[in-house]
Amino acid sequence: MTEKTTGASYAAAGVDIEAGDRAVELMKEWVKKTQRPEVLGGLGGFAGLFDASALKRYERPLLASATDGVGTKVDVARRLGVYDTIGHDLVAMVMDDIVVCGAEPLFMTDYICVGKVHPERVAAIVKGIAEGCVLAGCALVGGETAEHPGLLGPDDFDVAGAGTGVVEFDRLLGADRIRTGDAVIAMASSGLHSNGYSLVRHVLLDQAKMPLEQHVDELGRTLGEELLEPTKIYSLDCMALTRTAEVHAYSHITGGGLAANLARVIPDHLHATVDRSTWAPGAIFDLVGKTGRVERLELEKTLNMGVGMMAVVPQESVDVALTALADRGVDAWVAGEILDRGDHTEGATLTGSYAS
């Protein structure tokens, strides 16, 4: 009698193709909500299609592209089992980089890597990405879900994305436009955004052993709710501002902190000074600093300290700019100015002490 044997299979290796197909079906309705008229085809093709003839209205269109992830903030989402907000962070990290040069966000693709495909979980992640794309005004034209058993645990995952935008050549924003005397306008962040979570997790979760479910009086909610607060997406606000007022440059305040990111758009002969006394960072920044005895300069080079985006505008545009942002519900204020470089070796510095 011949013994029956069973050969190796993809499923036995840990990859569930049927679960992946189920995830695609669940996410379709959310992806559909992001569609722009230039998008052709639907979810499931090998490539997303965007009708480039829409760019004919530009005299000299420049395509702007960016790619990013969410970092270790995904660990907080995993611990709490909350997956439908992390996508907002992904869109913000990608599309708010693109809008800095004055570009209109057009479309985005995502990459979700998991240890095991849980269809509802993947669909929840994509739901957040789709909602973020709507807030950024771009289409989600495709993506990839990869199952990596053996490399990632069954509940582990990571997300990344890439986006494309377009800007007219003669409307490109950046260092070349900035002049002495320009004002620096700060736009409030919604919290930590999606940067510095390795420090935040180390201080609050590893060292202080604070439970994510713990209500923190200073925060007015649980620690987990604060840490999962989605990154504010400024894309449409910035686009509206450039249509309303003269803007010379934007700076997206992400990894590296406020001064370092602002310095990226300051020309070599100029210097940006930002006055800390013009705002009070949110309670989460104070909590991290005091709990971990983190020095102020270390906090400032790691976290956004309450500012998520900055705009550099001429003085005569300040009032119009602040009114335009207020009309869109964006908390904004004049935080600094542009001066001659002088003896400064860095492009931007923070001065004074934070308001209380």
N, C-alpha and C positions, 0 to 999 in steps of 0.2 A: 504494500500500500504506500503510495507516494504521499509524503507529508506536505500539506498545503503551507505555503509561505506567503508572507505579505511584504512587498517591497517598500522602499522609502517613498514618501510623498511630501508635497509642499505643506499639506495640512499637518502631517506628523512633525515637520520641521518647525511648526509654529505659526505658519501664515494661513490666515482664513480668508480666502478670496470671496466667499459668499458674504462674509461680514463686511468686507470692503465695498461690495456692490450695494449692500443694504445702506451703508453710510452715504453713498452717492445719491441714492434715492431720497434719503431724508434731507439732504442739504440742498436739493434742487430748488425748492420753493424759496429758500433764502437767497440763493445766488441770483434768481430771477428778479428779485427786488432791486438789484444793483444795476440793472441793464441801462445803458445809454443807447441812443439811436444808432451810434456808429458800430455797435457790437453785432456781429453776425454769428449765426449758429447758436447752439446751446451747450450745456454742460455735458461732457462725455467724449468730446473729440480729443484728438492728440495735441491740438494747439488751439488757443483762443484766437479769435479773429476780430480785428478792429479795422474799420474802413478808413484808411489813411487819406482818402479823398476829402475828408472833413478838414484836412489841414491846408487845403487850397486857398482858404480865406486869409492865410498868413502870407506876408511878403517873403519872409525868411524864417521859417519855423525852426526852432531848436528843440530837440527832444531832450528831456531831462529824465534821468533814471536814478533809482536808489534801491537799496536792499537792506534789510535789517531783521532783527528778531525781537523777542520780548525779554530775553535774559532769564535770570533765575526767579523772576516773578511767577513763572509757570509752576514753580514748586509750591507756592502759596495756593494757587488754584487747585493743584493736585491734592494737597492736604485737606482742603475744604470741600473738595468735590464740586466746585463751581467752575464751569467751563465756558459760560456764555458771555463773559466780559473780556477775557484775555485777547479776543480778536480786535476789540477797539484799540488796545495797546499796540497791536501789530500795525494796524492801518496808520495810527498816529506816528509811529516811529518811521514809517516809510514815506507817507504822503506829506507830512509836515516838513520833512527834509526837502522834498521836491518843490514845495511852494515857496521855500526860502528864496529861490532865484527868480520868483515871479511867475513860475510855471503853473498852468492849470492842470490838476491831476486828471488823467485820462483813464487808465486801467491798471489793474493789479492782479498778480497771481500769488498763490500761497503754497507753502510746503508744510505739511503736518507729519511729523515722525512719531510713531507710537510703538510701544513694546507689544501691545495687543490691540487690535481694532475692536473697540466697543462702539457700534454704530451710532447710538444716541449721543455718546460723548463727542465723537468726531463731528456730528451734525451740530452740536451745541457750540463747538469751537468755530465752525464755519458760520453759524448764525451770527456770532459776535463779529466776525470779520466782515460779513455782509452788511450788518448794521453800521459798522465803522466806515465802510465804503460809501454808504448813503450819506453819512455825515461829512465825508470828504468830497463828495460829488464825483466819485470815480466808479468805474465798473469793475466787478470781479469776474474776469474772463476765463479763469481756469485755475487749476492747482493740482496737487499731488498728495495723496495720503500713502505713506510708506510704513509698513509693518516690519519691525526689526527685533524679532525674538532673539534672546540670547545676548543682545547688546543693551537693550532697555528692559526694565522690569515691566510686568503686565500693566501697571498703572502709570508708567512713566511716559512723558511725551514732550515734544518741543515744537515750536512753530517758527516759521520764517516766511518772509514775503519779499516780492520785488514789485516795483511800480514804475510807471512811465507817465510823464507829463509833457506839456508843450508850452513854449514861450516865444513871442516875437523877438527877434534879435535885438531890435532897438528898444525893447522894454525889459531887457535882462537887468535884474537887480544885483547889486553887489558892491564890493569895495570901491570900484571906479567911480561910483556916484556920490560917495560920502564926502562931506565937506566940513571944515572947521565951523563950529557953532551949531551943527545939527543936534537935535534932541534925541535922546534914547527913551523910547516908550516901552514899558514893561507890561506884559499881559500875564495875569495870574494863572498859576497852574491849578489843577484839580487835586493836587496832592503830590505824592512821590513820582507819579507817572510810571515810567518803566525803566528806571536807571538806579543803580546803587543798591539793588536788592541783596547782593552778596554781603554788603556791610550791614544793611538793615536786618537781614535774617540772622547774621552772626551775633549782632547785639541783642536783638529782642527775643529771638527764638532759641538760639544756642546758648548764649551766656545768661540772659535773664530768665529763660525758660517760661516766657509769657505764653499762655495758651491763646491760640487764634480766636477761640470762642469767648475770651474774657472781655467784658465790657470795660472800657477805659474812659473814665470820667472826662479827662482832658480832651479826648477825641469825640465824645458824645455818641459813641457806638462801639462795636466790638473791634478788637485789633484786626481780625480777619477782614471785616468790612472796609476798614481804612486801607489796609494793604492791597485790597483788590479793587479799590476805586479806579475806574478806567482813566487812562490818559486822555486829557482833553485834546480834541482834534481841531486845529486852528485853520485848516486849509481854506474853507469857504470864507471865514472871517478875514483872513489875509487877502484873499482875492477881492473881496468886497472893499477892503481898505484901499487897495491899489487902484481901484476904479474911482474911489471917492476923493482921495488925497494923494499928494506926491509922497512917494515912499522911495527911499534910497537903498535900503537893505533890510533884510530880516535875519534873525539868528534863532535857530531852534535850540532850546536849552536842554541838552540830553547828557549823555555820559561825559564827564569832565567838568561839569558845573557851569555856572553862569559866566564867569570871567573868561574862561578858556574858549567857550563856544562863541561868545561875542567877539573875542579877539580874531576869530577866523574870518570875519568879514570886515575888519578894520585895516585900511591900507597902512603900509610901513611908516609913512610920515605923520600919521595921526594916532590919537590915543582916546579911548573911551573911558570915562570915569563914571561909576555908578554909585549912587548914594544909598547905603543900606537903610538910612533913617526914613526913606520914602515908603517903606512897607514893613509889615510884620509877618515873618514866615509862619505857616500853619503849625498847629500843635504837634503834628507828627515829627517835624524836624527837631523841635525841642526835646521830644520824648527820646528820639534816637541819640541826640547829643548828650543829654543828661544821664540816660541809662547806661550808655557805653563810655561815658566820659570822653567823648570824641571832641577833639579840638575844633574850633570854629573853621579854621582854614581847611581841615580835613573834610568837614561836612560840606563846605562850599565847593570843593573840587570833586565831590562825589555826587551830591544831590542838587536839585534845582532850587531849593530854598524858597519855593513859592512862586517862581517865575518860570513859565513854560515856553514863552516866545517873546522876542524883543523886536521892535521896529525902529529903524533909524530914519528920521524924517527931518526936513528943514523946519526951522523955528516957525515959519509962517503957516505951516501945515498942522501944527500941534493941536490946536483947538478943533479943527475939522476932523482930525484923526481920532481924537478922544471921543468926540461926539458920535462918529461912525461906529466905533467899537462899542460904546455904551448902548447904542441903538440895537446892536446885535447881542446884547447881554454879556459882553466881555468886560470883565473888571480890568481896567488899564489905567496907568498913571505915568507921568514923566519921572523917570528914575535916574537920568544922567544926561551927559552931553559929550560932544566930540571936541577934543582940543588938539593942539599941535603936539607931536610926540615929545619934544623936549628931551629931558633926561630919562624918560620912561623906557625901560627895556622890553616891556610887554605891551600888547595891544589894548588890554583892558584891565582895570583894577577896581576893586570895591573899596569904598571909603565910609567912615562913620560907623555907627552902631545901629542895629535893627530897632525899629519902633516896637514898643511893647503893647 
